[in-house]
């Protein structure tokens, strides 16, 4: 069924969008960027940060300020994203945010990619006087830290945790100016948190940051698109490379994960590559001494093939089985089961991709 389309005007440009499209999505389709902090694609919009305000004129001539992430488009709607009133409104919002935001940008892991920092530069907002009590940073979790002094209460982390990850480990406590995010998941013994880090990736200011992030700044790394090796889901991710070494991972917008990763993909998928304990040569156990010695690939493969053949000849193919690692590619797993069924003559084959 075809969607009903409506016509709106954004900054003097006529735009055709599907009925019900939000103003921020309509602007994005037209190549117009609207500043935002709490809005994140894939989450239910709530307009809490107010940075995405625009000036709208309805067909009946009524003019008003609306949040672009929550306001749907109507036929004939005229939208101005950078009018004088809108610019002053956004500047006031930034000034209020900066009154309680600690400005330690040089040491912040989000430095250089922080939208709050970029908007303050764009709108000419100076750092405010941070007069609130300095709250302690939470550093007990091995994967990420929480600095409440950098939190702007956009709640992207909370909504990501509940709406995307389905955990609900982050809660909102208090009211008004005293409201804050309660992050009990930062302690590793909390059952609700899986340490997936999707909340960290959603945070715009560095209040939540990965411990790996202290090794680099955004402009120092090169991003290399790849597929997570941990299971068969096929999540897409970007490896962060600095000086020829892997220093981190970011979720990419793949068809199965849409920028999300699990704890293995985000924090464990690359660290084995440069591990000091990683095996680099085949090892053969000396039965006399019980110790392993290095061997060539030819020697190791010949030994395995010979022993498989001996076992099959003596006990039959049903004495052999093949079990594939879930990190293997589908092609490798297919070849293993094919070998078990045709060479071993056995149906004893499985893999742990479902775990």
N, C-alpha and C positions, 0 to 999 in steps of 0.2 A: 504494500500500500504506500502510495506516494505521500510524503510529508507536506503539509500545508506550509507555504512560504509566505513570509511577510517582508515588508520593505521599511528600512530605517535609514537614517542619515547620521553618520559619525564624522565629526569634524569636517562637515561639508561634503563628504563622500557617500554616495548612495550604496547601500549594502543590502543584499538579499540573504535572509537566514531562515532556518526552520522556526516555526512557531514554538515559543517556549524557551528559545535560546537565551541564555543570560547575556547581559551587556558585555561582560568581560570576554566571553567566548566569541561573541559577534565581532568585537574589536580585534581579537586575535585572528579571526578568519580574514579580516581586512588588513592585517599586518600592522595594527596599531597596538602598542604596548601600554597597558594601564598599570601603574604601580600597585603593588599588593604585598602583604606580609602574611596574613592568615590564610589566604586562598591557596589551595594546592589541588591540582587536577587529580581526580579520583576520590576526593573527600567531599562530603556534603558541605556546601558553603554556609557561612554564618555571619559574615560581615562584621566581625568583632574588632578588627584592627582599624577599620574605617579609611585605610589608605587608598582603597580603590574607588573612592567617591567620584562621581561624574555629575554634570549638570544636564538634566533632561527637560525637554519641552514636549508636552503631550499634545495630541491632536486638538484638544480643547483650549490650548494656549497656556495651561498651567505649567509653571517652571518650578523645579525643586531639585535638591541635592539627594542623590541615591547612591547606595553601594552597588557597584557594577557586578559583583559576584553573586548577589542575591536577587537583583532586579531583572525580571524577564523583559524581553523586547516586545513592543506592541506595534501594530501597523501605524506607520507615519511618525513614529517616535524620532525626535531630533536630539542627538547626544553630543555634548561638548566635553572632551576629556581633559582639556587644559585651559579652561576659562579662568579669569582672574579669581572668581569665587572659589573654584576648585583648587587652584594653586595655594591660595591662602588657607583653605581648610586643611589641605595635606600638610602644610607647613606647621599649622597649630598642632596637628596630631603628632608630628615628629618631635616638636618641642616638648609635648607632654610625655612622650615615650622616653626622651632623653633625660628627663628630670629624675628618673629612677634606674637608668641604665648605666652601669659602670663602664667607663670608656678606657679599657686597657687594650686598645686595638692592636698595638705592636705585639703583644704576647698572645692575643686571641687566635686560636687555630682557624677561625673563619675569616681572618684578615685578608682582604683582597677579593673575597667572594661573598661578602655579607651585604644583603640588600639594604639593611638599615643603614649601614655605613655609606653605601652608594646614594641612597635617597637623601641623606643629610648633606652630602656634598652637592647633589643636584639642586636641592631647595635652599641651600645656604643656611642650614641649621647648625649652630655651634653646639659642642658638647655641653650638657647641663651640669649643674652642681649635684654630685651624687652624695646627698646628705643622709640617705637611709643607712641603717646599720649594715656593715659588710657581713654577709652571711658566709659560712664556711662552704668550700667546695666539697662535693661528694666524690671520693676517689676509690671506693672499695671495690667497685666492679672492675674486673680485669680488662674489659673491652672498651668502656667509655666512662666519661666523667660528667658530672652535672654541676654547673655554676649558676646558682639561683640569681646572682647579681646581674647576669646577662639576659635573663628571661624577660620577654616583653608580653607574655600571656597571650600569644597568638593561638595557643592550644593546638598547633599542628601536630605536635608529638602525641598529645592525648587522643586526638581524633584518628590519627594514623594507627595507634595501638588498638583502639576499639573497633574502628570501621574497616581497617585493612588487615591487620594482623589477628584481630579477633580475640585479643587477650584482656584488655581493660585493666592493665597494670598501673596506669597513670590516672590519678584522680584529682579533682579540683576541690580545694578546701578554702574556707573563709568567704567573705563577701566584700564587694566594693574594692576599695584601695588595698584592703588587707588580704584579698584573695591571692592564692598561690597554687602552684602545682605540687602535689605530693608524689614523690617518686620513690616509693619503697622498693621498686624493682632494681634500684641501683645497688642494693645489697644482694649478693649472689645467691643467698639462701631463699629468696622469695620465689614461691612456686609459680606465680602468675606470669613472670617474665621469662622469656626464652632467650634473651640477649640477642635478638635478631638484628637490632640496630636500625630498624626502619624509622624509629622515632628520631634517632640521631640524624639520619639523612634528611628528615623532614624539617629539622630545626634550622631557621634562617640566620640565627645570630651567634651561634657558638655556645649557647647555654648548655646544650648537649653536644659533646664532641668525642670523637674516637681517640683512644690513647695513641693509636698509630699516627694520628694527625700531627703530633708534635714534631715528626721527622721532616716535614716539608711544608711549603706554602703552595697555594694553588698554581701560581705562575711557574713553579719549578718543575712540574710534572708533565709527562706526556701520557695521554690516555690511549690504551690499546684495547679494542673491542674483542671479546672472546666469550666462550661458553663456560659456565661453572662446571668443574669436573666432578662434583660430589655426588650427583645422582642423575637420574634419567629425565628430570623435569625440563632441563635445557635452559635454565635461567641465563639471560644475557647480562654481562657485566663489563665494566671497564677496569682493566688493570692500570694502576697508577705507577709510572716508572720514573725514577729519578736517578740520574747518573748510572744508568744501566742496571739498577736494582729495583725490585718490586717493593713498594712502600705502602700500598693500600689498594682497596677495591671500592668501586661505586656500582650500584645497581644501574642497569641500562633499561631502556624501554623495549624489552623483548616481548614477543607475543604471549609468553607464559608467565612472566613476572612483572612487567610494567614498573620497572625501577625498584622492585622489592627484592630482598634476598633473605635467606635464613642465616642463622649464626655461623653455620659452616661456610656458606658462600661468602659472607662479608668478612669474617675474621679468620677463617682457616684454609680457604681455597688456594692461597698462594704461598703460605709460609713454609710449606714443606719443600718448596723448590730450592731454597738456599739454606736448608737445615744442615747443621753439622753432622747429624746422624743419618742423613739420607744415604741409601746404598747407591753406589756408582758402578759396581762390578758384581757379576754373579758370584755367589759363595757356595762352596761345596763342603759339607761336614765330613771331617775325618773321623771314621768310626772308632779308630784306635785311641785317639786323644780326646774326642768329643768337641774339638774346636773347628771353627770354619776357616777355610783358606780361599783366597781369591782364585777365580778361574776365568778362562776365556768363554765367550758366548758359545763357541763351537763345542768346547768340552762339556759345558753345562747342558746344552740342548741334546748332545749325544747321550749323556748319562740319563736324562729324563726319558728320552725316546726308548732307550734300551730297557730301562726298568719297567716302563709301561708295557712294553711288548712281553717281557718275562712274566709279569703278573697276569696279563691276558691269556698267555699260552698255558699257564699253570692252573689258574682259577676261573678263567672265562671272563668275558667282557663285563658281566654284572658285578664283578669285583672292583670295577673302576667307576669313577664319577667325576663330573666337572662342576665346579662352583665358581661363578663369575662375580667379580667385584662390581658393586654398583657404580663405581667411578669410571668403569670402562664405557666406551662408546657402544651404541647399539650394534654397529658393524662388528666390533670385536666380540661382543656377547653372542651374536649370531654365529660367528665362525667357531667359537668354543662349543656351542651346543651341536653344531654340525660335525665337528671332530668327534665329540663324545658318541653321537649316534652312528656315524659312519665308520670311524676308525676303531673306537672301543667296542662298538656293537652294543651299546648300553643306552637306556633312557634315563639314567641317573644324572640329570643336569638341572641346575637351578641358579638363581642369582639373588642378591639381597637388595635389589633396587626398591622393593616395596617397603622396606623398614623405615 
